[in-house]
Amino acid sequence: MSAEFDEQLVRHVAHLARLKLSDDAIAVAASHLSRVVDYVNLLNEVDTEGVAETAHPFEADGVMRDDVARSSVDREAAIKNAPDQAAGCFRVPRVLDQGDA
C-alpha cells in the first residue's frame, strides 16, 4: 500500500509547524514523506514471530543517577546572557494568535 503525501497536506503541516517552505521544498517533502511511509509499510511486512520485543538494542541496567535534591541556577545567572528580558524573565517573540490561521 503506497502512501501519497500531496502538496496540499505538506502545506497544511508546514503551516501548523510555522514553517515557510518554497514550492520546490514542498514538492520534495511530499515525495520524501511518501517514501518514508512506504518504507515503514515495507518493514511491517517483516516476519517478527518469535522475536522478543525490545526497547533498547543493548542491556541498559542502572543507567539512572540517584535523585538527589540540589540547588538550581539563580535567576540572575540564568537570564544574564538572554538577548531580551524584562522584570527578571525571558522575553520571546509571540508565536500564537498571529491572525493567519
N, CA, C and O atoms as CSV, one atom per row, in Angstrom:
chain,resi,resn,atom,element,x,y,z
A,1,MET,N,N,0.846,-1.180,0.000
A,1,MET,CA,C,0.000,0.000,0.000
A,1,MET,C,C,0.892,1.245,0.000
A,1,MET,O,O,1.736,1.410,0.881
A,2,SER,N,N,0.707,2.079,-0.949
A,2,SER,CA,C,1.529,3.284,-1.070
A,2,SER,C,C,0.819,4.468,-0.426
A,2,SER,O,O,-0.373,4.689,-0.639
A,3,ALA,N,N,1.570,5.217,0.358
A,3,ALA,CA,C,1.014,6.415,0.989
A,3,ALA,C,C,1.396,7.619,0.148
A,3,ALA,O,O,2.572,7.832,-0.146
A,4,GLU,N,N,0.422,8.392,-0.233
A,4,GLU,CA,C,0.684,9.575,-1.030
A,4,GLU,C,C,0.526,10.823,-0.180
A,4,GLU,O,O,-0.547,11.089,0.363
A,5,PHE,N,N,1.584,11.570,-0.071
A,5,PHE,CA,C,1.542,12.863,0.594
A,5,PHE,C,C,1.493,13.910,-0.508
A,5,PHE,O,O,2.496,14.172,-1.172
A,6,ASP,N,N,0.327,14.503,-0.699
A,6,ASP,CA,C,0.237,15.516,-1.737
A,6,ASP,C,C,0.720,16.858,-1.182
A,6,ASP,O,O,0.908,17.022,0.023
A,7,GLU,N,N,0.910,17.789,-2.076
A,7,GLU,CA,C,1.455,19.092,-1.690
A,7,GLU,C,C,0.511,19.840,-0.753
A,7,GLU,O,O,0.969,20.607,0.094
A,8,GLN,N,N,-0.787,19.632,-0.889
A,8,GLN,CA,C,-1.747,20.307,-0.017
A,8,GLN,C,C,-1.542,19.852,1.432
A,8,GLN,O,O,-1.585,20.679,2.343
A,9,LEU,N,N,-1.320,18.558,1.658
A,9,LEU,CA,C,-1.093,18.051,3.004
A,9,LEU,C,C,0.215,18.598,3.572
A,9,LEU,O,O,0.272,18.965,4.745
A,10,VAL,N,N,1.257,18.654,2.757
A,10,VAL,CA,C,2.539,19.190,3.211
A,10,VAL,C,C,2.393,20.672,3.564
A,10,VAL,O,O,2.941,21.124,4.569
A,11,ARG,N,N,1.667,21.420,2.757
A,11,ARG,CA,C,1.440,22.838,3.055
A,11,ARG,C,C,0.697,22.998,4.393
A,11,ARG,O,O,1.014,23.883,5.188
A,12,HIS,N,N,-0.285,22.134,4.622
A,12,HIS,CA,C,-1.049,22.199,5.868
A,12,HIS,C,C,-0.146,21.914,7.073
A,12,HIS,O,O,-0.181,22.647,8.062
A,13,VAL,N,N,0.646,20.872,6.996
A,13,VAL,CA,C,1.546,20.526,8.099
A,13,VAL,C,C,2.591,21.625,8.293
A,13,VAL,O,O,2.916,21.974,9.428
A,14,ALA,N,N,3.112,22.167,7.209
A,14,ALA,CA,C,4.086,23.255,7.311
A,14,ALA,C,C,3.460,24.471,7.993
A,14,ALA,O,O,4.114,25.139,8.794
A,15,HIS,N,N,2.208,24.755,7.681
A,15,HIS,CA,C,1.513,25.875,8.325
A,15,HIS,C,C,1.380,25.625,9.825
A,15,HIS,O,O,1.639,26.521,10.628
A,16,LEU,N,N,0.981,24.417,10.203
A,16,LEU,CA,C,0.836,24.086,11.621
A,16,LEU,C,C,2.164,24.190,12.357
A,16,LEU,O,O,2.205,24.581,13.523
A,17,ALA,N,N,3.248,23.839,11.675
A,17,ALA,CA,C,4.581,23.890,12.288
A,17,ALA,C,C,5.219,25.260,12.123
A,17,ALA,O,O,6.355,25.473,12.547
A,18,ARG,N,N,4.497,26.187,11.512
A,18,ARG,CA,C,5.004,27.542,11.274
A,18,ARG,C,C,6.297,27.521,10.455
A,18,ARG,O,O,7.257,28.229,10.760
A,19,LEU,N,N,6.296,26.695,9.412
A,19,LEU,CA,C,7.438,26.609,8.501
A,19,LEU,C,C,7.089,27.299,7.195
A,19,LEU,O,O,5.998,27.114,6.656
A,20,LYS,N,N,8.008,28.084,6.696
A,20,LYS,CA,C,7.825,28.702,5.386
A,20,LYS,C,C,8.665,27.896,4.398
A,20,LYS,O,O,9.895,27.929,4.430
A,21,LEU,N,N,7.970,27.174,3.523
A,21,LEU,CA,C,8.648,26.328,2.551
A,21,LEU,C,C,8.364,26.837,1.144
A,21,LEU,O,O,7.254,27.271,0.834
A,22,SER,N,N,9.377,26.775,0.310
A,22,SER,CA,C,9.183,27.146,-1.092
A,22,SER,C,C,8.384,26.044,-1.784
A,22,SER,O,O,8.229,24.946,-1.250
A,23,ASP,N,N,7.879,26.352,-2.980
A,23,ASP,CA,C,7.134,25.355,-3.743
A,23,ASP,C,C,8.004,24.143,-4.049
A,23,ASP,O,O,7.527,23.008,-4.013
A,24,ASP,N,N,9.276,24.380,-4.349
A,24,ASP,CA,C,10.196,23.264,-4.618
A,24,ASP,C,C,10.382,22.404,-3.381
A,24,ASP,O,O,10.382,21.176,-3.472
A,25,ALA,N,N,10.543,23.039,-2.218
A,25,ALA,CA,C,10.734,22.291,-0.972
A,25,ALA,C,C,9.491,21.483,-0.623
A,25,ALA,O,O,9.595,20.378,-0.090
A,26,ILE,N,N,8.318,22.028,-0.920
A,26,ILE,CA,C,7.071,21.307,-0.642
A,26,ILE,C,C,6.980,20.068,-1.513
A,26,ILE,O,O,6.587,19.004,-1.036
A,27,ALA,N,N,7.333,20.189,-2.765
A,27,ALA,CA,C,7.296,19.036,-3.667
A,27,ALA,C,C,8.272,17.961,-3.208
A,27,ALA,O,O,7.940,16.775,-3.209
A,28,VAL,N,N,9.464,18.371,-2.820
A,28,VAL,CA,C,10.475,17.415,-2.345
A,28,VAL,C,C,9.996,16.754,-1.058
A,28,VAL,O,O,10.124,15.539,-0.904
A,29,ALA,N,N,9.443,17.542,-0.128
A,29,ALA,CA,C,8.965,16.994,1.138
A,29,ALA,C,C,7.847,15.982,0.910
A,29,ALA,O,O,7.818,14.937,1.559
A,30,ALA,N,N,6.938,16.278,0.007
A,30,ALA,CA,C,5.844,15.346,-0.286
A,30,ALA,C,C,6.396,14.020,-0.790
A,30,ALA,O,O,5.938,12.954,-0.379
A,31,SER,N,N,7.374,14.088,-1.677
A,31,SER,CA,C,7.996,12.873,-2.202
A,31,SER,C,C,8.715,12.095,-1.100
A,31,SER,O,O,8.569,10.877,-0.998
A,32,HIS,N,N,9.487,12.799,-0.283
A,32,HIS,CA,C,10.246,12.142,0.776
A,32,HIS,C,C,9.332,11.507,1.821
A,32,HIS,O,O,9.573,10.381,2.258
A,33,LEU,N,N,8.286,12.224,2.222
A,33,LEU,CA,C,7.363,11.669,3.222
A,33,LEU,C,C,6.665,10.420,2.689
A,33,LEU,O,O,6.465,9.458,3.431
A,34,SER,N,N,6.299,10.428,1.429
A,34,SER,CA,C,5.680,9.243,0.834
A,34,SER,C,C,6.635,8.062,0.863
A,34,SER,O,O,6.231,6.938,1.161
A,35,ARG,N,N,7.904,8.314,0.553
A,35,ARG,CA,C,8.905,7.245,0.561
A,35,ARG,C,C,9.147,6.716,1.967
A,35,ARG,O,O,9.326,5.510,2.143
A,36,VAL,N,N,9.155,7.583,2.968
A,36,VAL,CA,C,9.351,7.145,4.353
A,36,VAL,C,C,8.207,6.229,4.782
A,36,VAL,O,O,8.445,5.163,5.349
A,37,VAL,N,N,6.977,6.638,4.517
A,37,VAL,CA,C,5.832,5.817,4.912
A,37,VAL,C,C,5.826,4.501,4.139
A,37,VAL,O,O,5.486,3.460,4.701
A,38,ASP,N,N,6.194,4.531,2.872
A,38,ASP,CA,C,6.294,3.288,2.101
A,38,ASP,C,C,7.322,2.345,2.723
A,38,ASP,O,O,7.104,1.134,2.765
A,39,TYR,N,N,8.434,2.888,3.202
A,39,TYR,CA,C,9.472,2.061,3.825
A,39,TYR,C,C,8.968,1.469,5.143
A,39,TYR,O,O,9.221,0.298,5.428
A,40,VAL,N,N,8.264,2.257,5.944
A,40,VAL,CA,C,7.697,1.748,7.194
A,40,VAL,C,C,6.704,0.636,6.890
A,40,VAL,O,O,6.683,-0.381,7.583
A,41,ASN,N,N,5.887,0.815,5.870
A,41,ASN,CA,C,4.943,-0.235,5.478
A,41,ASN,C,C,5.679,-1.495,5.049
A,41,ASN,O,O,5.218,-2.603,5.325
A,42,LEU,N,N,6.815,-1.343,4.380
A,42,LEU,CA,C,7.629,-2.490,3.993
A,42,LEU,C,C,8.144,-3.215,5.243
A,42,LEU,O,O,8.140,-4.445,5.300
A,43,LEU,N,N,8.579,-2.452,6.230
A,43,LEU,CA,C,9.051,-3.066,7.476
A,43,LEU,C,C,7.933,-3.808,8.193
A,43,LEU,O,O,8.186,-4.798,8.879
A,44,ASN,N,N,6.698,-3.338,8.042
A,44,ASN,CA,C,5.561,-4.017,8.669
A,44,ASN,C,C,5.338,-5.409,8.088
A,44,ASN,O,O,4.679,-6.237,8.717
A,45,GLU,N,N,5.870,-5.679,6.910
A,45,GLU,CA,C,5.720,-6.982,6.285
A,45,GLU,C,C,6.735,-8.001,6.787
A,45,GLU,O,O,6.608,-9.189,6.491
A,46,VAL,N,N,7.740,-7.560,7.540
A,46,VAL,CA,C,8.779,-8.461,8.035
A,46,VAL,C,C,8.185,-9.385,9.095
A,46,VAL,O,O,7.465,-8.942,9.989
A,47,ASP,N,N,8.500,-10.678,8.979
A,47,ASP,CA,C,8.017,-11.661,9.943
A,47,ASP,C,C,8.809,-11.529,11.239
A,47,ASP,O,O,10.007,-11.811,11.270
A,48,THR,N,N,8.144,-11.104,12.299
A,48,THR,CA,C,8.805,-10.947,13.598
A,48,THR,C,C,8.290,-11.967,14.606
A,48,THR,O,O,8.466,-11.790,15.812
A,49,GLU,N,N,7.668,-13.013,14.130
A,49,GLU,CA,C,7.157,-14.064,15.006
A,49,GLU,C,C,8.320,-14.671,15.784
A,49,GLU,O,O,9.316,-15.087,15.192
A,50,GLY,N,N,8.198,-14.722,17.090
A,50,GLY,CA,C,9.231,-15.316,17.929
A,50,GLY,C,C,10.359,-14.372,18.296
A,50,GLY,O,O,11.284,-14.767,19.005
A,51,VAL,N,N,10.302,-13.127,17.826
A,51,VAL,CA,C,11.333,-12.151,18.162
A,51,VAL,C,C,10.848,-11.373,19.387
A,51,VAL,O,O,9.762,-10.793,19.383
A,52,ALA,N,N,11.669,-11.373,20.424
A,52,ALA,CA,C,11.271,-10.686,21.657
A,52,ALA,C,C,11.246,-9.176,21.447
A,52,ALA,O,O,12.089,-8.616,20.747
A,53,GLU,N,N,10.269,-8.536,22.063
A,53,GLU,CA,C,10.180,-7.076,21.986
A,53,GLU,C,C,11.331,-6.454,22.767
A,53,GLU,O,O,11.710,-6.946,23.830
A,54,THR,N,N,11.875,-5.388,22.239
A,54,THR,CA,C,12.953,-4.692,22.935
A,54,THR,C,C,12.688,-3.196,22.891
A,54,THR,O,O,12.060,-2.690,21.961
A,55,ALA,N,N,13.169,-2.502,23.898
A,55,ALA,CA,C,13.082,-1.048,23.916
A,55,ALA,C,C,14.437,-0.449,23.621
A,55,ALA,O,O,14.549,0.742,23.329
A,56,HIS,N,N,15.472,-1.277,23.699
A,56,HIS,CA,C,16.839,-0.794,23.512
A,56,HIS,C,C,17.672,-1.957,22.995
A,56,HIS,O,O,17.498,-3.078,23.471
A,57,PRO,N,N,18.564,-1.737,22.048
A,57,PRO,CA,C,19.331,-2.864,21.485
A,57,PRO,C,C,20.401,-3.419,22.422
A,57,PRO,O,O,20.937,-4.498,22.170
A,58,PHE,N,N,20.718,-2.705,23.491
A,58,PHE,CA,C,21.759,-3.141,24.419
A,58,PHE,C,C,21.191,-3.231,25.827
A,58,PHE,O,O,20.206,-2.569,26.154
A,59,GLU,N,N,21.816,-4.047,26.648
A,59,GLU,CA,C,21.434,-4.092,28.050
A,59,GLU,C,C,21.731,-2.735,28.680
A,59,GLU,O,O,22.823,-2.196,28.501
A,60,ALA,N,N,20.788,-2.189,29.399
A,60,ALA,CA,C,20.971,-0.854,29.966
A,60,ALA,C,C,20.502,-0.845,31.412
A,60,ALA,O,O,19.540,-0.158,31.755
A,61,ASP,N,N,21.179,-1.606,32.254
A,61,ASP,CA,C,20.819,-1.651,33.666
A,61,ASP,C,C,21.531,-0.547,34.427
A,61,ASP,O,O,22.704,-0.269,34.177
A,62,GLY,N,N,20.829,0.077,35.349
A,62,GLY,CA,C,21.436,1.059,36.236
A,62,GLY,C,C,21.943,2.313,35.553
A,62,GLY,O,O,22.988,2.841,35.934
A,63,VAL,N,N,21.229,2.798,34.558
A,63,VAL,CA,C,21.697,3.981,33.845
A,63,VAL,C,C,21.160,5.275,34.451
A,63,VAL,O,O,21.496,6.367,33.992
A,64,MET,N,N,20.329,5.152,35.479
A,64,MET,CA,C,19.757,6.338,36.093
A,64,MET,C,C,20.620,6.769,37.274
A,64,MET,O,O,21.107,5.931,38.032
A,65,ARG,N,N,20.804,8.055,37.425
A,65,ARG,CA,C,21.543,8.565,38.581
A,65,ARG,C,C,20.602,8.664,39.768
A,65,ARG,O,O,19.382,8.663,39.603
A,66,ASP,N,N,21.160,8.749,40.949
A,66,ASP,CA,C,20.344,8.932,42.137
A,66,ASP,C,C,19.624,10.274,42.062
A,66,ASP,O,O,20.184,11.266,41.596
A,67,ASP,N,N,18.390,10.292,42.521
A,67,ASP,CA,C,17.591,11.507,42.521
A,67,ASP,C,C,17.916,12.285,43.797
A,67,ASP,O,O,17.330,12.050,44.854
A,68,VAL,N,N,18.851,13.205,43.675
A,68,VAL,CA,C,19.319,13.972,44.822
A,68,VAL,C,C,18.942,15.441,44.614
A,68,VAL,O,O,19.218,16.023,43.565
A,69,ALA,N,N,18.313,16.022,45.625
A,69,ALA,CA,C,17.938,17.432,45.532
A,69,ALA,C,C,19.193,18.294,45.592
A,69,ALA,O,O,20.095,18.040,46.390
A,70,ARG,N,N,19.243,19.303,44.749
A,70,ARG,CA,C,20.360,20.247,44.775
A,70,ARG,C,C,19.841,21.603,44.301
A,70,ARG,O,O,18.778,21.695,43.687
A,71,SER,N,N,20.588,22.622,44.589
A,71,SER,CA,C,20.129,23.958,44.224
A,71,SER,C,C,20.237,24.155,42.713
A,71,SER,O,O,21.089,23.566,42.048
A,72,SER,N,N,19.355,24.993,42.196
A,72,SER,CA,C,19.381,25.270,40.761
A,72,SER,C,C,20.102,26.596,40.518
A,72,SER,O,O,20.563,27.242,41.459
A,73,VAL,N,N,20.194,26.985,39.273
A,73,VAL,CA,C,20.842,28.239,38.907
A,73,VAL,C,C,19.965,29.389,39.381
A,73,VAL,O,O,18.745,29.345,39.220
A,74,ASP,N,N,20.571,30.413,39.961
A,74,ASP,CA,C,19.759,31.537,40.408
A,74,ASP,C,C,19.283,32.350,39.200
A,74,ASP,O,O,19.878,32.288,38.124
A,75,ARG,N,N,18.211,33.105,39.394
A,75,ARG,CA,C,17.541,33.829,38.316
A,75,ARG,C,C,18.482,34.770,37.567
A,75,ARG,O,O,18.468,34.800,36.337
A,76,GLU,N,N,19.285,35.523,38.277
A,76,GLU,CA,C,20.180,36.490,37.631
A,76,GLU,C,C,21.183,35.782,36.717
A,76,GLU,O,O,21.451,36.247,35.609
A,77,ALA,N,N,21.725,34.678,37.175
A,77,ALA,CA,C,22.685,33.936,36.355
A,77,ALA,C,C,22.000,33.335,35.125
A,77,ALA,O,O,22.598,33.265,34.051
A,78,ALA,N,N,20.754,32.903,35.284
A,78,ALA,CA,C,20.042,32.269,34.175
A,78,ALA,C,C,19.741,33.257,33.052
A,78,ALA,O,O,19.837,32.900,31.878
A,79,ILE,N,N,19.379,34.493,33.393
A,79,ILE,CA,C,18.992,35.440,32.340
A,79,ILE,C,C,20.106,36.413,31.976
A,79,ILE,O,O,19.896,37.323,31.174
A,80,LYS,N,N,21.279,36.231,32.555
A,80,LYS,CA,C,22.382,37.162,32.330
A,80,LYS,C,C,22.693,37.342,30.836
A,80,LYS,O,O,22.949,38.463,30.396
A,81,ASN,N,N,22.675,36.278,30.071
A,81,ASN,CA,C,23.017,36.358,28.651
A,81,ASN,C,C,21.791,36.316,27.738
A,81,ASN,O,O,21.929,36.117,26.531
A,82,ALA,N,N,20.603,36.500,28.297
A,82,ALA,CA,C,19.392,36.483,27.479
A,82,ALA,C,C,19.393,37.680,26.536
A,82,ALA,O,O,19.735,38.789,26.948
A,83,PRO,N,N,19.015,37.472,25.273
A,83,PRO,CA,C,19.000,38.594,24.336
A,83,PRO,C,C,17.940,39.635,24.673
A,83,PRO,O,O,18.093,40.803,24.315
A,84,ASP,N,N,16.871,39.237,25.353
A,84,ASP,CA,C,15.822,40.177,25.726
A,84,ASP,C,C,15.203,39.702,27.033
A,84,ASP,O,O,14.874,38.524,27.175
A,85,GLN,N,N,15.045,40.601,27.971
A,85,GLN,CA,C,14.487,40.246,29.270
A,85,GLN,C,C,13.711,41.429,29.831
A,85,GLN,O,O,13.934,42.577,29.448
A,86,ALA,N,N,12.796,41.125,30.746
A,86,ALA,CA,C,12.027,42.172,31.426
A,86,ALA,C,C,11.575,41.623,32.769
A,86,ALA,O,O,11.069,40.504,32.853
A,87,ALA,N,N,11.755,42.395,33.788
A,87,ALA,CA,C,11.323,42.047,35.143
A,87,ALA,C,C,11.857,40.689,35.578
A,87,ALA,O,O,11.156,39.928,36.245
A,88,GLY,N,N,13.087,40.386,35.205
A,88,GLY,CA,C,13.699,39.129,35.618
A,88,GLY,C,C,13.205,37.911,34.869
A,88,GLY,O,O,13.407,36.786,35.326
A,89,CYS,N,N,12.564,38.107,33.733
A,89,CYS,CA,C,12.023,36.998,32.934
A,89,CYS,C,C,12.559,37.077,31.511
A,89,CYS,O,O,12.921,38.152,31.032
A,90,PHE,N,N,12.605,35.932,30.840
A,90,PHE,CA,C,12.966,35.899,29.427
A,90,PHE,C,C,11.832,36.492,28.614
A,90,PHE,O,O,10.664,36.235,28.908
A,91,ARG,N,N,12.153,37.283,27.594
A,91,ARG,CA,C,11.153,37.776,26.649
A,91,ARG,C,C,11.414,37.080,25.326
A,91,ARG,O,O,12.544,37.056,24.838
A,92,VAL,N,N,10.363,36.512,24.747
A,92,VAL,CA,C,10.473,35.779,23.480
A,92,VAL,C,C,9.424,36.312,22.517
A,92,VAL,O,O,8.424,36.887,22.945
A,93,PRO,N,N,9.645,36.126,21.216
A,93,PRO,CA,C,8.649,36.590,20.240
A,93,PRO,C,C,7.331,35.833,20.387
A,93,PRO,O,O,7.322,34.645,20.710
A,94,ARG,N,N,6.241,36.517,20.151
A,94,ARG,CA,C,4.925,35.905,20.186
A,94,ARG,C,C,4.804,34.944,18.998
A,94,ARG,O,O,5.197,35.281,17.881
A,95,VAL,N,N,4.266,33.760,19.242
A,95,VAL,CA,C,4.083,32.792,18.160
A,95,VAL,C,C,2.632,32.385,17.987
A,95,VAL,O,O,2.303,31.727,17.000
A,96,LEU,N,N,1.765,32.745,18.893
A,96,LEU,CA,C,0.361,32.399,18.788
A,96,LEU,C,C,-0.471,33.631,18.488
A,96,LEU,O,O,-0.017,34.760,18.672
A,97,ASP,N,N,-1.667,33.410,18.036
A,97,ASP,CA,C,-2.625,34.483,17.770
A,97,ASP,C,C,-2.069,35.500,16.782
A,97,ASP,O,O,-2.140,36.705,17.024
A,98,GLN,N,N,-1.518,35.022,15.671
A,98,GLN,CA,C,-0.993,35.947,14.681
A,98,GLN,C,C,-1.999,36.219,13.567
A,98,GLN,O,O,-1.682,36.904,12.595
A,99,GLY,N,N,-3.207,35.686,13.706
A,99,GLY,CA,C,-4.292,36.019,12.795
A,99,GLY,C,C,-4.220,35.393,11.426
A,99,GLY,O,O,-5.020,35.760,10.565
A,100,ASP,N,N,-3.309,34.464,11.166
A,100,ASP,CA,C,-3.225,33.846,9.825
A,100,ASP,C,C,-3.604,32.380,9.885
A,100,ASP,O,O,-3.097,31.576,9.103
A,101,ALA,N,N,-4.481,32.025,10.794
A,101,ALA,CA,C,-4.858,30.631,10.990
A,101,ALA,C,C,-5.612,30.106,9.847
A,101,ALA,O,O,-6.008,28.940,9.851
